């Protein structure tokens, strides 16, 4: 075959372009939940704890009162459940809230920590 015949034969064959459609599946992965836990102590008044729960966690008054009693009676209570970053933020806000100005014995913030929710 000459070069002209080979070129003509190649030109005569149509090019087939196959488009492959890729399915993209977007899955939203939920972040694992964490509990914010406040500990009981004798250096903070009920009013202080209730105020903190309302201001920092936006709990309504009845919920804040019930949580305060739970903290008092059980020694600790889960006051909020969220993803880890927000739980860490809320813990820092509790610690930054400081001492209870209503009590002379209050020298620091409420005890607060986070743990994975089960």
Buried (B, 14 or more C-beta within 10 A) or exposed (E): EEEEEEEEEEEEEEEEEEEEEEEEEEEEEEEEEBBBBBEBBEBBBBEBBBBBBBEBBEBEEEBBBBBBBBBEEEEBBBBBEBEEEBBBBBBEBBBEBBBBEEEEEBEEBBBBBBEEEE
